[in-house]
């Protein structure tokens, strides 16, 4: 499917992606070196995951879907580079750490 034609609650994926990136940048600038928790629904989490891993601002892509009850953990070094992405699953399901750098 064409990501520019898909619709997330009345908004195109491209518009949703641009709005989401702007918020992520704002949060990162206001909270450097802090732990921040973001809570949202799966489609937005997927877009955030794609941006944090690629920093691609033009091409929205919905990263791997997350299942109900899962959470994503991202860790960054002091320079802001992604060092770890982890899916946290409900009790009894294994997590999958992906370390970088």
Secondary structure, DSSP 4 states (H G I P E B T S, - for coil): --TTT-EETTEEHHHHHHHHHHHHHHHHHHSTTS-------HHHHHHHHHHHHH--SS-----S---TT-EEEEEE-TTS-EEEEEEE-STTS----EE--
